Amino acid sequence: MSEHATPSTSIRRPLPAGEGEASADGADVAWHALPPDTVLARLQVGHDGLDSAEAARRRAHYGDNELPAAKPRPAWLRFLSHFNNALIIFLAAASVAALALGHYIDAVVILLVIVVNAIVGFVQEGRAEQALAQLQSMLAPNARVLRDGKRQVIPVIGLVPGDIVTLEAGDRVPADLRLLRARGLLIDEAALTGESVAAGKTDAAVAEDAALGDRTGMAYSGTLVAAGLGTGVVVGTGAATEMGRISKLLQSVTALTTPLLRQINAFGRRFTFVAIGSAALLFVFAVLLRGYDWVDALMVVVALAVGVVPEGLPAVITITLAIGVRRMAARNAIVRRLPAVETLGATTTICSDKTGTLTRNEMTARRLVTGASVVEAEGAGYAPVGGLRTLAGDRDADAALRLLLVDGVLCNDANLREAGGDWVVDGDPMEGALLALAAKAGLESLDLAAVHPRLDEVPFDAQHRFMATLHRDGDGALVCVKGAPEQVLALSSGQLDAAGHVVALDRGHWERAIAEAGDEGQRVLGFAVRHLDAVPERFGFDEVGGLAFVGVIGFIDPPRDEAVAAVADCHSAGIAVKMITGDHAATASAIARQLGIARDPHVVTGQELELLDDAELPALALDSDVFARTSPEHKLRIVRALQSRGQTVAMTGDGVNDAPSLKQADVGIAMGNKGTEAAKEASQMVLADDNFASIVAAVREGRAVYDNIRKVIAWTIPTNGGEALAIVAAIALGLTLPMTPAQILWINMVLTITLGLVLAFEPAEPGLMQRPPRRPDAPLVSPFMLWRIIFVSLLFTLGAFGVFFWSLSRHDGDVALARTMVVNVICVMEIFYLFSVRYLQMTSFTLRGLRGTPQVFWALGGVIAGQMAFTYLPWMQQVFDTRAVPFVDGVAIVLVGVVMMAVLEVEKGLLRRLGWFEELQRTPPAPPAGH
């Protein structure tokens, strides 16, 4: 059989091995590079389609046309995995110890923290697994096919390679198709390629190495038919489609553990070993060398362990993250997974999709060029707001300019309307932009249509690359043509001058105008007209010729104004912004310059990425600003390459093609309005307003959240350490214990539920966005915090022993009173230390520092009330063996707190002046390279 022959549908032989661009048997044939007849021959099908028996056989071979569902982990296994954490295990042990001591409240609180954390994590993880299911909604429910030589409507699940499918405007493509015929066919492929303009389709073959967006002979599953008619043969179904490849990519991506969770897990492991080892050594020392009864020693050591373990830390961190979520929601950033809040604060690189994220995803006619003038249109998007600004020539005296606008309105199938305060286009975006342009110039589309009613048309065809319409013009006719400028020029024999007369065609002038618009990233359309003395009997391709070229119009998908400012904010915060798009390199480069991503963007195309192996890519990914004509695999490789160089990557996107890289990124950010459900479910955060600027606000909140978490740790560890060190020192030196086990537990309980929570509500410190991003490998306990833990623990120990011995000397050795004063002085020191730790980058001796937040004063009220009850209520005195503290001693206790805060503020200022610790130096970050 000849390769170009039309085979019979009755053939029952299995299809040849190794076929299908993404065929069900896994081979890689470039269907887009083969002529239609060759494709039909390879698939062993004729123009009248398959018969039912052959379709059934192929369905049995290839399977259903649906995306495979990922095999989920059992729910019980997912739930138990949230207990696999060193700190959680240690907290469980502390809870058992508290139960053994009879401290039931503490034990119950610890257990509640453990269980609540596990439930929250379990629920959030379950929502993440909906990402693959959302891809199923991208498939059409039914398809029109040729079966048994006649048209039928069947469920898409039953489509098989070789089925002949017809497409109409408004259809969702049901499988990957090699087009056999296309008439004015435009397909919106933004979900796959990121291009904001519908792609023109034809049945012609293209180069084998053509990028996805350049395969004009293909229609891909899940994309939308914007206009025209088409017929195609199925070459890929289910997992073998482009959508299926994205589904497989999603399954192959494992969600990363966030920097904070990694740090907390590492901290928990180290703390576990240190705490258990220290407690065991202290127990042995107390029994063997200090003669403690082993039961008494065990009670002291267990109480000390419960006191020193920051069991409230997971709860406080969760609360801090939740507060960050609430604050971000107020800024239109909806966080779907709590840890993403602080990860944003560590972001070093934002990889952003262009269309709809950095740009408006609304085409705007910007530059108009005729033979006599150059005009720029104001405004952005489809709203007919703004005017025309003359850059060269006399706009008012240019008859060609008016005819250029008229041509754009008449040779147009779109409809521009206002809906809910927004202007929307029914039809092609560029045609909608032409209607908005005419309105800015004061032309009414309906009036023009009434004066020049359409008589006939030659619809746009991707092969001929132009559209032509025939209109009545008095007793004659007017032919209006628009299309690719080089094609319209080829059909033109002259051009219009400013007076509207036909003169010789100046090709050099138009080629320069087209090149200038292309350099600015504009898409260019050419326009031409022809006046006919009479209406022709027929109107087709042959009648379109001998045109007078009128001018060209350049279109852009304009950058969001707020995105320009947001990119500048990112650079000032030391965050690199990289654009990853499916659009053309020239367009992406121009938009990058307009956004301020780089003055001279380093652009890399998808074809260049294909030539690089994974070892070469990281260096290129760091140095490049723009990645153009990219596929889902490219985006995924870029994100992984940046992560391999220690970058914390936030990835924004809205299409199905963005879902794998969104899931791979440290923080995936989907668009809430224009984003697909698959993108949203694969992400950790959704922007309710699709505004890139909201990311910067979210980064600020993320940094504030991380600061607050570190403040919680900087307050919790030294205060617990101070208590523990006082007890350890007393045992080591053979001194009377300054606190009883019950009193240790009291301090732990009353302060954890009051002061331990208020730092979660702290606002961001000044200059937060002028700091460089923290390093991903930066330890949770930095050198400065380690110094603070040691220094403050020593101050607490000195304060406790100082007050203890001072009280013994003043009150005839009353140990119970001295211990009561020690508990009170520790609480007072913790209060004053709280005010000091609220500002790590500046002094706390300011009006703002003293004012605090409402939560601080509520906590202070709770602590003071608790300590008053602890000290003066008779029944509390019986439970905790406390005594009433005289007024003078109470004043002295408060003065100890004041002195300690003064010492800490002097220490903070001295360390900043000496420059010993990097985090106390507030040097603004250098902008990313190339800016």
MIRO-95656 format. One record per residue (C-alpha): residue in one letter; x, y, z. Coordinates in steps of 0.5 Angstrom, whole numbers, padded with zeros to 4 digits, always signed. Layout:
! MIRO-95656
AXYZ;...
! end
This chain:
! MIRO-95656
M+0000+0000+0000;S+0003+0007-0002;E+0004+0011+0004;H-0001+0016+0002;A-0006+0011+0000;T-0013+0012+0004;P-0013+0005+0008;S-0020+0001+0009;T-0023+0001+0016;S-0024-0006+0016;I-0016-0008+0017;R-0016-0011+0024;R-0008-0012+0024;P-0005-0009+0031;L-0002-0002+0030;P+0005-0001+0028;A+0010-0001+0034;G+0013+0006+0035;E+0007+0011+0033;G+0004+0016+0037;E+0007+0023+0039;A+0005+0021+0046;S+0001+0015+0044;A-0001+0010+0049;D+0004+0005+0047;G+0009+0010+0049;A+0013+0011+0043;D+0015+0018+0040;V+0013+0020+0033;A+0013+0027+0031;W+0005+0027+0029;H+0006+0035+0027;A+0012+0034+0022;L+0008+0029+0018;P+0003+0030+0013;P-0005+0028+0014;D-0005+0023+0009;T+0001+0020+0012;V-0002+0020+0019;L-0008+0017+0017;A-0004+0011+0014;R+0000+0010+0020;L-0006+0010+0024;Q-0009+0005+0019;V-0016+0009+0018;G-0019+0013+0013;H-0023+0019+0012;D-0030+0016+0014;G-0027+0014+0021;L-0026+0007+0024;D-0032+0002+0025;S-0035+0000+0032;A-0031-0007+0032;E-0024-0004+0030;A-0026+0002+0035;A-0027-0003+0041;R-0021-0007+0039;R-0017-0001+0040;R-0020+0001+0046;A-0018-0006+0049;H-0011-0004+0047;Y-0010+0003+0049;G-0015+0003+0055;D-0020+0009+0056;N-0019+0016+0054;E-0018+0019+0062;L-0012+0021+0066;P-0010+0015+0071;A-0011+0017+0078;A-0005+0017+0083;K-0005+0011+0088;P-0007+0014+0094;R-0003+0013+0101;P-0008+0010+0106;A-0011+0015+0110;W-0009+0011+0117;L-0001+0012+0114;R-0002+0019+0112;F-0004+0020+0119;L+0001+0016+0123;S+0006+0020+0119;H+0005+0026+0122;F+0007+0023+0129;N+0014+0021+0126;N+0018+0027+0129;A+0023+0028+0134;L+0020+0033+0138;I+0013+0030+0138;I+0016+0024+0140;F+0020+0028+0146;L+0014+0031+0148;A+0010+0025+0148;A+0015+0022+0153;A+0015+0029+0157;S+0007+0028+0157;V+0008+0021+0160;A+0013+0024+0165;A+0008+0029+0167;L+0002+0024+0168;A+0007+0020+0173;L+0008+0026+0177;G+0000+0027+0177;H+0001+0034+0173;Y-0005+0032+0169;I-0007+0039+0166;D+0000+0040+0163;A+0000+0032+0161;V-0007+0034+0157;V-0004+0040+0154;I+0002+0037+0151;L-0002+0031+0148;L-0007+0036+0145;V-0002+0040+0142;I+0001+0033+0139;V-0006+0031+0136;V-0008+0038+0134;N-0002+0038+0130;A-0003+0031+0127;I-0010+0033+0125;V-0009+0039+0121;G-0003+0036+0117;F-0007+0030+0115;V-0013+0035+0113;Q-0008+0039+0109;E-0005+0034+0106;G-0011+0030+0104;R-0013+0037+0100;A-0006+0037+0096;E-0008+0030+0093;Q-0014+0033+0089;A-0009+0036+0084;L-0009+0030+0080;A-0017+0029+0080;Q-0018+0037+0078;L-0014+0035+0071;Q-0020+0030+0070;S-0025+0036+0069;M-0020+0039+0063;L-0023+0034+0059;A-0029+0035+0055;P-0035+0030+0057;N-0037+0028+0050;A-0034+0028+0043;R-0037+0028+0036;V-0033+0023+0032;L-0034+0019+0025;R-0036+0012+0026;D-0038+0007+0021;G-0038+0012+0016;K-0043+0017+0020;R-0043+0022+0025;Q-0044+0020+0032;V-0043+0023+0039;I-0040+0019+0044;P-0037+0020+0051;V-0030+0022+0051;I-0027+0016+0055;G-0029+0012+0049;L-0024+0016+0044;V-0018+0011+0041;P-0013+0013+0037;G-0015+0013+0029;D-0022+0016+0031;I-0024+0022+0027;V-0026+0028+0031;T-0030+0035+0029;L-0029+0041+0033;E-0033+0047+0033;A-0032+0054+0037;G-0033+0053+0044;D-0031+0046+0044;R-0026+0043+0049;V-0021+0039+0045;P-0023+0032+0047;A-0016+0028+0046;D-0009+0030+0042;L-0011+0031+0035;R-0007+0031+0028;L-0011+0036+0024;L-0014+0034+0018;R-0018+0040+0016;A-0018+0047+0019;R-0022+0053+0017;G-0021+0059+0021;L-0019+0055+0027;L-0017+0058+0033;I-0015+0055+0039;D-0014+0058+0046;E-0008+0054+0049;A-0006+0058+0054;A-0007+0053+0059;L-0001+0049+0056;T+0003+0054+0053;G+0002+0061+0057;E+0001+0065+0050;S-0005+0070+0051;V-0007+0070+0044;A-0011+0064+0041;A-0007+0060+0036;G-0008+0059+0029;K-0009+0052+0026;T-0008+0049+0020;D-0007+0042+0017;A+0000+0043+0014;A+0006+0040+0017;V+0012+0043+0021;A+0019+0042+0023;E+0020+0036+0028;D+0023+0040+0033;A+0018+0045+0033;A+0016+0048+0040;L+0009+0046+0043;G+0006+0053+0041;D+0009+0053+0034;R+0005+0046+0032;T+0000+0049+0028;G-0003+0042+0026;M-0004+0040+0033;A-0010+0041+0037;Y-0009+0038+0044;S-0013+0035+0049;G-0016+0040+0054;T-0015+0046+0050;L-0021+0051+0048;V-0023+0052+0041;A-0024+0060+0040;A-0027+0060+0033;G-0027+0056+0027;L-0028+0049+0025;G-0023+0043+0024;T-0023+0036+0023;G-0017+0032+0026;V-0015+0025+0028;V-0014+0022+0035;V-0006+0021+0036;G-0006+0021+0043;T-0011+0019+0049;G-0011+0019+0056;A-0004+0019+0059;A-0001+0019+0052;T-0004+0026+0051;E+0000+0033+0053;M-0005+0033+0059;G-0003+0026+0061;R+0004+0028+0061;I+0003+0033+0066;S-0001+0029+0070;K+0005+0024+0070;L+0010+0030+0072;L+0005+0031+0078;Q+0005+0024+0080;S+0013+0024+0080;V+0014+0031+0084;T+0014+0030+0091;A+0012+0036+0096;L+0018+0039+0099;T+0019+0039+0106;T+0019+0047+0108;P+0026+0050+0111;L+0022+0051+0118;L+0020+0044+0118;R+0027+0042+0117;Q+0030+0046+0122;I+0025+0045+0127;N+0026+0037+0126;A+0033+0038+0126;F+0033+0042+0133;G+0028+0037+0136;R+0033+0032+0135;R+0039+0035+0138;F+0035+0038+0143;T+0032+0031+0145;F+0039+0028+0146;V+0042+0034+0150;A+0036+0034+0154;I+0035+0026+0156;G+0043+0026+0156;S+0043+0032+0161;A+0037+0029+0165;A+0040+0022+0166;L+0047+0025+0168;L+0044+0030+0173;F+0040+0024+0176;V+0046+0020+0177;F+0050+0026+0180;A+0044+0028+0185;V+0044+0021+0187;L+0051+0018+0187;L+0055+0025+0189;R+0050+0029+0193;G+0046+0023+0197;Y+0039+0025+0194;D+0034+0020+0195;W+0033+0017+0188;V+0025+0018+0188;D+0026+0026+0190;A+0032+0026+0185;L+0027+0023+0180;M+0022+0028+0181;V+0026+0034+0181;V+0029+0031+0174;V+0023+0030+0171;A+0020+0036+0173;L+0026+0040+0171;A+0025+0036+0164;V+0018+0038+0163;G+0020+0045+0165;V+0026+0046+0160;V+0022+0042+0154;P+0019+0047+0150;E+0012+0043+0149;G+0009+0050+0147;L+0013+0051+0142;P+0009+0047+0136;A+0003+0050+0139;V+0006+0057+0138;I+0009+0056+0132;T+0002+0054+0129;I-0001+0060+0132;T+0004+0064+0129;L+0003+0061+0122;A-0004+0062+0123;I-0004+0069+0124;G+0001+0070+0118;V-0005+0066+0114;R-0010+0071+0117;R-0006+0077+0115;M-0004+0075+0108;A-0011+0073+0107;A-0013+0081+0108;R-0007+0082+0103;N-0011+0077+0098;A-0006+0072+0099;I-0010+0065+0101;V-0005+0060+0104;R-0007+0053+0103;R-0001+0050+0107;L+0001+0053+0114;P+0009+0052+0113;A+0008+0056+0106;V+0007+0062+0110;E+0015+0062+0113;T+0018+0059+0107;L+0016+0066+0103;G+0020+0069+0108;A+0026+0065+0106;T+0025+0066+0098;T+0031+0068+0094;T+0028+0067+0087;I+0021+0068+0084;C+0020+0064+0078;S+0014+0068+0075;D+0009+0066+0069;K+0008+0072+0064;T+0001+0072+0062;G-0004+0074+0067;T+0001+0074+0072;L+0006+0080+0071;T+0001+0082+0065;R-0006+0083+0065;N-0008+0078+0060;E-0011+0083+0056;M-0009+0085+0049;T-0008+0092+0048;A-0007+0096+0041;R-0001+0100+0043;R+0002+0103+0036;L-0001+0105+0030;V+0004+0107+0024;T+0001+0109+0017;G+0005+0112+0011;A+0005+0119+0014;S+0004+0119+0022;V+0006+0115+0028;V+0001+0114+0034;E+0001+0111+0041;A-0006+0109+0044;E-0006+0110+0051;G-0010+0106+0057;A-0009+0098+0058;G-0013+0092+0057;Y-0020+0092+0053;A-0023+0098+0057;P-0024+0104+0052;V-0021+0109+0056;G-0016+0113+0054;G-0014+0117+0047;L-0009+0117+0042;R-0002+0121+0042;T+0002+0123+0036;L+0009+0121+0036;A+0010+0123+0029;G+0006+0127+0023;D+0000+0130+0023;R-0006+0125+0026;D-0012+0130+0024;A-0010+0131+0017;D-0008+0123+0016;A-0014+0120+0012;A-0010+0113+0012;L-0010+0113+0020;R-0018+0114+0020;L-0018+0108+0015;L-0014+0104+0019;L-0018+0104+0025;V-0024+0103+0020;D-0021+0097+0017;G-0020+0094+0024;V-0027+0095+0026;L-0030+0092+0020;C-0025+0086+0019;N-0027+0084+0025;D-0032+0078+0028;A-0031+0080+0036;N-0036+0083+0041;L-0033+0088+0046;R-0038+0089+0052;E-0038+0091+0059;A-0040+0086+0065;G-0040+0087+0072;G-0035+0093+0071;D-0030+0090+0067;W-0030+0090+0059;V-0029+0083+0056;V-0029+0080+0049;D-0033+0075+0046;G-0028+0072+0040;D-0021+0074+0039;P-0017+0078+0044;M-0013+0082+0038;E-0020+0084+0035;G-0023+0086+0041;A-0017+0090+0042;L-0018+0093+0035;L-0025+0095+0038;A-0023+0098+0044;L-0018+0102+0040;A-0023+0105+0035;A-0027+0107+0041;K-0021+0111+0044;A-0021+0114+0037;G-0029+0116+0038;L-0031+0111+0032;E-0037+0107+0034;S-0037+0100+0031;L-0045+0100+0030;D-0045+0106+0026;L-0039+0104+0022;A-0043+0097+0021;A-0049+0100+0019;V-0046+0105+0014;H-0041+0099+0011;P-0045+0093+0012;R-0042+0086+0011;L-0043+0083+0005;D-0038+0077+0005;E-0032+0074+0008;V-0026+0070+0007;P-0025+0068+0014;F-0018+0067+0017;D-0014+0061+0015;A-0007+0059+0019;Q-0004+0057+0012;H-0006+0064+0008;R-0005+0068+0015;F-0010+0074+0013;M-0018+0075+0014;A-0022+0079+0009;T-0029+0082+0009;L-0033+0085+0003;H-0037+0091+0005;R-0042+0096+0001;D-0039+0102+0000;G-0044+0107-0003;D-0046+0104-0010;G-0039+0100-0010;A-0036+0096-0005;L-0030+0096+0000;V-0025+0090+0001;C-0022+0090+0008;V-0016+0086+0010;K-0012+0084+0016;G-0007+0079+0018;A+0001+0078+0018;P+0004+0084+0016;E+0009+0081+0011;Q+0003+0077+0008;V-0002+0083+0007;L+0004+0087+0004;A+0005+0081-0001;L-0002+0082-0003;S-0001+0090-0004;S+0001+0094-0010;G+0001+0101-0007;Q+0000+0104+0000;L-0005+0110+0002;D-0002+0117+0003;A-0004+0122+0008;A-0009+0125+0003;G-0012+0118+0002;H-0009+0117-0005;V-0006+0111-0007;V+0002+0112-0008;A+0008+0107-0009;L+0009+0102-0004;D+0015+0103+0000;R+0017+0097+0003;G+0023+0099+0007;H+0018+0104+0011;W+0014+0098+0013;E+0019+0093+0014;R+0023+0098+0019;A+0016+0099+0023;I+0015+0092+0023;A+0022+0091+0026;E+0021+0096+0031;A+0015+0094+0034;G+0017+0087+0034;D+0024+0089+0038;E+0019+0092+0043;G+0015+0085+0044;Q+0009+0087+0040;R+0005+0083+0036;V+0004+0086+0029;L-0002+0086+0024;G-0002+0089+0017;F-0008+0092+0014;A-0010+0094+0007;V-0016+0096+0003;R-0019+0096-0004;H-0025+0100-0007;L-0029+0097-0012;D-0033+0100-0017;A-0039+0095-0016;V-0040+0089-0012;P-0037+0083-0014;E-0041+0076-0016;R-0037+0072-0012;F-0031+0073-0006;G-0026+0069-0005;F-0018+0068-0004;D-0017+0070-0011;E-0021+0076-0011;V-0016+0079-0005;G-0011+0082-0009;G-0008+0089-0012;L-0009+0092-0005;A-0007+0099-0002;F-0003+0098+0004;V-0006+0102+0010;G-0002+0101+0016;V+0000+0097+0022;I-0002+0096+0029;G+0003+0093+0034;F-0001+0090+0040;I+0002+0088+0047;D-0001+0084+0053;P+0001+0090+0058;P+0005+0089+0064;R+0001+0090+0071;D+0003+0097+0073;E+0003+0094+0080;A+0008+0089+0078;V+0013+0094+0076;A+0013+0096+0083;A+0013+0089+0086;V+0019+0087+0082;A+0023+0093+0084;D+0021+0091+0091;C+0023+0084+0090;H+0030+0087+0088;S+0031+0091+0094;A+0029+0085+0098;G+0035+0081+0095;I+0030+0077+0091;A+0031+0075+0084;V+0025+0075+0079;K+0025+0070+0073;M+0020+0070+0068;I+0018+0063+0065;T+0013+0063+0059;G+0011+0059+0053;D+0011+0066+0049;H+0016+0068+0044;A+0023+0070+0046;A+0022+0077+0043;T+0016+0079+0047;A+0018+0076+0053;S+0025+0080+0053;A+0021+0086+0052;I+0016+0085+0058;A+0022+0084+0062;R+0025+0090+0061;Q+0018+0094+0062;L+0018+0090+0068;G+0025+0092+0071;I+0027+0085+0071;A+0033+0087+0068;R+0036+0092+0063;D+0038+0087+0058;P+0035+0081+0060;H+0039+0074+0059;V+0034+0070+0055;V+0034+0063+0054;T+0029+0059+0050;G+0026+0052+0051;Q+0030+0049+0045;E+0037+0051+0048;L+0035+0048+0055;E+0034+0042+0051;L+0041+0042+0049;L+0043+0042+0056;D+0044+0036+0061;D+0042+0037+0068;A+0049+0038+0070;E+0050+0045+0066;L+0043+0048+0067;P+0044+0050+0075;A+0049+0055+0073;L+0045+0058+0067;A+0038+0058+0071;L+0042+0063+0076;D+0045+0067+0071;S+0038+0068+0066;D+0033+0073+0067;V+0028+0070+0062;F+0026+0063+0059;A+0022+0063+0053;R+0018+0058+0049;T+0018+0053+0055;S+0014+0047+0056;P+0012+0044+0063;E+0018+0039+0063;H+0023+0046+0062;K+0019+0049+0068;L+0020+0043+0072;R+0027+0043+0071;I+0029+0050+0072;V+0026+0050+0079;R+0030+0044+0081;A+0036+0047+0078;L+0035+0053+0082;Q+0034+0049+0088;S+0040+0045+0087;R+0044+0051+0088;G+0041+0053+0095;Q+0035+0057+0092;T+0029+0058+0096;V+0024+0058+0090;A+0017+0061+0089;M+0013+0059+0083;T+0007+0063+0080;G+0003+0060+0075;D-0004+0059+0073;G-0005+0054+0067;V-0005+0047+0067;N+0002+0047+0065;D+0005+0050+0071;A+0002+0045+0076;P+0008+0040+0076;S+0013+0046+0077;L+0008+0049+0082;K+0008+0043+0086;Q+0016+0042+0086;A+0017+0049+0088;D+0018+0051+0095;V+0012+0055+0095;G+0007+0054+0089;I+0003+0061+0088;A-0003+0060+0083;M-0008+0065+0081;G-0015+0065+0084;N-0019+0069+0078;K-0016+0066+0072;G-0012+0060+0075;T-0014+0053+0073;E-0016+0048+0079;A-0011+0044+0077;A-0006+0050+0078;K-0009+0052+0085;E-0009+0045+0088;A-0002+0044+0086;S+0000+0050+0090;Q+0001+0052+0097;M-0002+0059+0096;V-0007+0062+0092;L-0007+0070+0090;A-0015+0072+0090;D-0013+0078+0086;D-0008+0075+0081;N-0004+0081+0083;F+0004+0080+0083;A+0004+0085+0088;S+0001+0081+0093;I+0007+0076+0093;V+0011+0082+0095;A+0006+0083+0101;A+0006+0076+0103;V+0014+0076+0103;R+0014+0081+0108;E+0009+0077+0112;G+0013+0071+0111;R+0019+0075+0114;A+0015+0077+0120;V+0012+0070+0121;Y+0019+0068+0121;D+0022+0073+0126;N+0016+0072+0131;I+0018+0065+0131;R+0025+0066+0132;K+0023+0071+0138;V+0019+0066+0141;I+0025+0061+0141;A+0029+0067+0143;W+0025+0068+0149;T+0023+0061+0151;I+0029+0057+0151;P+0033+0062+0155;T+0027+0063+0160;N+0027+0055+0161;G+0034+0055+0161;G+0035+0060+0166;E+0030+0056+0171;A+0034+0049+0169;L+0041+0052+0170;A+0039+0055+0177;I+0037+0048+0179;V+0043+0044+0176;A+0047+0049+0180;A+0044+0048+0186;I+0045+0041+0186;A+0052+0041+0183;L+0054+0046+0189;G+0050+0042+0194;L+0046+0048+0195;T+0038+0048+0197;L+0034+0048+0191;P+0031+0055+0190;M+0025+0052+0187;T+0021+0046+0188;P+0018+0041+0183;A+0011+0044+0183;Q+0014+0051+0183;I+0018+0049+0177;L+0011+0046+0173;W+0007+0053+0176;I+0012+0057+0172;N+0012+0053+0166;M+0004+0053+0166;V+0003+0060+0167;L+0008+0063+0163;T+0007+0058+0157;I-0001+0060+0156;T+0001+0067+0157;L+0007+0070+0155;G+0009+0065+0151;L+0004+0066+0146;V+0004+0074+0145;L+0010+0074+0141;A+0006+0071+0135;F+0002+0077+0134;E+0008+0082+0133;P+0008+0087+0127;A+0014+0087+0123;E+0020+0091+0125;P+0022+0097+0121;G+0027+0095+0115;L+0024+0088+0114;M+0024+0088+0107;Q+0031+0092+0106;R+0035+0085+0109;P+0037+0080+0104;P+0033+0073+0105;R+0036+0069+0110;R+0040+0063+0107;P+0036+0056+0106;D+0041+0053+0111;A+0041+0058+0116;P+0040+0055+0123;L+0034+0056+0127;V+0039+0058+0133;S+0044+0063+0130;P+0050+0065+0133;F+0047+0071+0136;M+0041+0067+0139;L+0046+0062+0142;W+0050+0067+0145;R+0043+0070+0148;I+0041+0063+0150;I+0047+0063+0154;F+0048+0070+0156;V+0040+0071+0159;S+0040+0064+0162;L+0046+0066+0166;L+0043+0073+0168;F+0036+0069+0170;T+0041+0064+0174;L+0044+0070+0178;G+0038+0074+0179;A+0035+0067+0182;F+0040+0066+0186;G+0041+0073+0188;V+0034+0074+0190;F+0034+0067+0194;F+0040+0069+0198;W+0038+0076+0199;S+0031+0074+0202;L+0034+0068+0206;S+0039+0074+0210;R+0033+0079+0210;H+0028+0074+0213;D+0032+0069+0218;G+0033+0064+0213;D+0025+0063+0211;V+0026+0058+0205;A+0019+0058+0203;L+0019+0066+0203;A+0026+0066+0199;R+0023+0060+0194;T+0017+0065+0193;M+0021+0071+0191;V+0025+0067+0186;V+0019+0064+0183;N+0016+0072+0182;V+0023+0074+0180;I+0023+0069+0175;C+0017+0071+0172;V+0018+0079+0173;M+0025+0078+0169;E+0021+0074+0163;I+0016+0080+0163;F+0022+0085+0162;Y+0026+0080+0157;L+0020+0079+0153;F+0020+0087+0152;S+0027+0086+0150;V+0026+0081+0145;R+0021+0084+0141;Y+0026+0088+0137;L+0032+0084+0135;Q+0034+0089+0130;M+0033+0096+0134;T+0033+0098+0141;S+0027+0097+0145;F+0027+0103+0149;T+0023+0107+0145;L+0015+0109+0145;R+0013+0104+0140;G+0017+0099+0144;L+0014+0100+0151;R+0007+0101+0148;G+0007+0094+0146;T+0001+0090+0143;P-0006+0089+0146;Q-0004+0082+0146;V+0002+0084+0150;F-0002+0087+0156;W-0007+0082+0156;A-0002+0077+0157;L+0001+0082+0163;G-0005+0082+0166;G-0006+0074+0166;V+0001+0073+0169;I+0000+0079+0174;A-0006+0076+0176;G-0003+0069+0177;Q+0003+0071+0181;M-0002+0075+0186;A-0006+0068+0187;F+0000+0064+0187;T+0003+0069+0192;Y-0003+0071+0197;L-0008+0066+0196;P-0008+0062+0202;W-0010+0055+0198;M-0005+0057+0193;Q+0000+0058+0199;Q-0002+0051+0201;V-0001+0047+0194;F+0005+0051+0192;D+0008+0052+0199;T+0009+0060+0198;R+0009+0066+0203;A+0006+0073+0202;V+0012+0077+0199;P+0013+0084+0203;F+0012+0090+0199;V+0019+0093+0199;D+0021+0086+0197;G+0016+0086+0191;V+0019+0093+0189;A+0026+0090+0189;I+0024+0084+0185;V+0021+0089+0180;L+0028+0093+0180;V+0031+0086+0178;G+0027+0086+0172;V+0029+0093+0170;V+0036+0092+0171;M+0036+0086+0167;M+0033+0089+0161;A+0038+0095+0161;V+0043+0090+0161;L+0040+0087+0155;E+0039+0093+0151;V+0047+0095+0153;E+0049+0089+0150;K+0045+0089+0144;G+0047+0096+0142;L+0055+0094+0144;L+0054+0088+0140;R+0051+0092+0134;R+0057+0097+0134;L+0062+0091+0135;G+0059+0088+0129;W+0060+0081+0132;F+0054+0078+0129;E+0052+0078+0122;E+0044+0079+0123;L+0045+0085+0127;Q+0048+0089+0121;R+0042+0092+0117;T+0046+0093+0111;P+0041+0093+0105;P+0042+0087+0100;A+0045+0088+0093;P+0041+0088+0087;P+0041+0081+0083;A+0046+0081+0078;G+0045+0084+0072;H+0040+0089+0074;
! end
